[in-house]
């Protein structure tokens, strides 16, 4: 196309206009920028979060596997584009890397993970508020860290706080849920986006808790909520609660999006093994050691955590526990002065068990102080060293593990199954130990798979990884695949190698967080975590959106270990983790307060039970508790309250898909055409309008490499070009700031492809065109509207949607006009459109205002219900007291009864007097809140003329 400065200016204003919160077009920029194929339900969810500018937030409760992270990424991207950049993500510790990767790779948002180490380092460098970053970044932290830094977090008015796995907050109405209450208080001023697949699991009060976390004016207090919504069997009560929830909670189900998201299944393979006699003896002796009441090798403050870690290493391999035993021996020798003190036990064990940092943060500590070693302890301490050395020597004497041999058998079976299912020969093997990872590499090096193995862990400093990285870097040196972060690039290199050349990846827990392995359909849990949410995340590396094959999940079972068998039964049968459709476990994963709590329960059984009978009894109790928690009645209630009919959802998603794709394609075309015009002579553009080769850099102050640039979701071999790219931002800014005189443009209908049918009737016609920009600020948001008015020389006014299509045509000629007085009818048409837009905005804002005042009215009524309930309770007590007094047999009992009646009468009368005062106070608070909302209705309006043209269409 032959374009002009006038085309470019129009494109620039279209690309940068601010849109209303309820408009699909609001997300157009984020849709263009995202390096992900978005599904319509994700766009719908993001729009729901923006629906009302008065909203204090929303809860996105799509079933697991539907991409709530993507939905939140869209919302965060849009906030970023609006320069609202005080953004915080709070997630479980083990999901922080995943969030970092998703936001940086798919949405190009700069992020940083804030934890104790990076926080303290910032403080040492003189940064008084590490949560306020320079340059601007999205801050990601864990629940525990957010709680510990609540005062710092509360000092910032965040533009948005995203909280993942938000069901952890559902008991915020209980004072015992310390983390939830601390976070609620510290974030009370900031808008929040809660993400959870299970917003309601055990009690309706959980919904009250989550909603109150977002907006404390959505319901009254806890008592009034109980009073009003206790009996959902009454249809009017049920519908009232559903209506109160609908503006806050959005939920989509897997079965509703099958047209857009294909699902595969999971198949389980269980490989049983019998440990050799010396392996069994090592397990029994170390296990008995860990059950001792007094252990000098483990710090009292972390005994539970360290015992867990050692048990996991013991179950992993003899090589893993040998290294850990060495660590304990060294620690004890330091205590008795045989060795100089070195680092902490956490630092030493971290090399064995990579997930230690995240686990420690989730587990907390046992809050016990270390006591100094007394002379009386020294003999016991030296005996403990001898015991540990004996265990270690036994571990070192074992050169083969029965589970390792079982792995080779399992791989053969699993690859055969994967082949039957049509999947590639690729397996991800998960272990919790670096030492076990090294053992598995040695084991598989002597197998037919020796040339196809890649290791993946927290450091990736082995020789294989270095070679893979150097080859990858050489290949992608001149593309955006290279981020400049060696850690991130190493992870990409190893995943790419596994996808393109490898057959087996041996990964540690911490190393594999956040990676996408949808090209692999075989997951091997060499070590099985006890936290079901961690297992789900592991399998989710492969079993996710984009997976084309059924996924095979392999687990190992020790025939001689009763506790291991019982754990597997729970994870398999109760949590349904290993078989069935994608994400079948979401119904039950949220039932437990958190996977960490469940993990602690399992650890306690291992620690306390000595016999198979005790183990069976303990697991039976746990199973019964889980059965109560995974309550079918509550599941039914949740479905009725939070889910919409399939037909309604289906119709909405169809519209969403076509509309969002239309905006995405239109914005991409405008961006590339503007770029083509502004870079004329400095770049060569592909006919497909989705890529170009930059030959020279126009802007010396921007470090922009030359070479191939392409839109997101294309080949991935060039620099990703998008609306948020520094080059695009500069070009759009340059065009937006350009002031153009009136001109006459000859548009080429016949030579423009594809044909613009709407303008065909005007071939051979001439006329005038005005384009103005209307900006309206109200309700805490600003929006822009481009107004078009076009007239033929014969005086025929073009429809507005036709007038906006002139810049879809190529230009044959353009010349400026010195004196141009637009036709008064065009000016009147622009004014008419301005009036209509302002009226539409006022009507929409009026509806939003009504919704907000209705919410505040309901909140005020809720509180009054609670007060009136207290008086009803006193009336009931008074009635019972009078009856008891009348039935009293002795004078003393009658006098005592009358005193009780007088006391209750006095209390009730006092409550009645206070009720009227309290109701007045509630009304005043309501009126104050409504006035603050009302003040936002006023519109601040500006109109500027962008373009004035005479036109001719050939």
Secondary structure, DSSP 4 states (H G I P E B T S, - for coil): ----HHHHHHHHHHHH----TT-GGGGHHHHHH-SS---HHHHHHHHHHHS-TT--EEEE-PPTTS-HHHHHHHHHHHHHHTT---EEEEE-GGGHHHHHHHHHHHH---EEE--HHHHHHHHHTT-S-TTS-SS--EEEEEHHHHHHTHHHHHTS--SEEEESSGGGGTTTTSTT-HHHHHHHHHTTTS-EEEE-S-S-SS-HHHHHHHHHHH-TTSS--HHHHHHHHS-TTSHHHHHHHHHHHHTTEE---GGGGTTTS---EEEEEEEEE---HHHHHHHHHHHHHHT-S--SSS-GGGHHHHHHHHHHHHHH-HHHHHHHHHHHHHHHHHHTTSS---S-HHHHHHTT-TTHHHHHHHH-----PPPPPPHHHHHHHHHHHHHHHHHHHHHHH----HHHHHHHHHHHHHHHHHHHTT--S-EEEEES-HHHHHHHHHHHHTSTTGGGEEEE-SS--SHHHHHHHHHHHHHHTTSTT--S-HHHHHHHHHHHHHHHT-SEEEEETTTTTT---TT--EEEESS--S-HHHHHHHHHTTSSTT--SPEEEEEEEETT-HHHHHHHHIIIIIS--SSEETTTTHHHHTTSS-HHHHHHHHHHHHHH--SHHHHHHHHHHHHHHHHHHS-HHHHHHHHHHH---HHHHHHHHHHHHHHHHHHHHHHHHHHHHHHHHHTTTTEEE-TTSSEEEE-S-S-TTS----EEEEETTS-SSSEEE-TTSHHHHHHHHHHHT-----EEEEEESTT-SS--GGGGGGTT-EEEEEEEEEEEEETTEEEEEEEEEEEETTSPBPPHHHHTTGGGSEEEEEEE-S-----HHHHHHHHHHHHHHHHHHHHHHHHHHHHHHHHHHHHHHHHHHHHHHHHHHHHHHHHHHHHHHHT--SHHHHHHHHHHHHHHHHHHHHHHHHHHHHHHHHHHHHHHHHHHHHTT---EEEEEEEEEEEEEE-
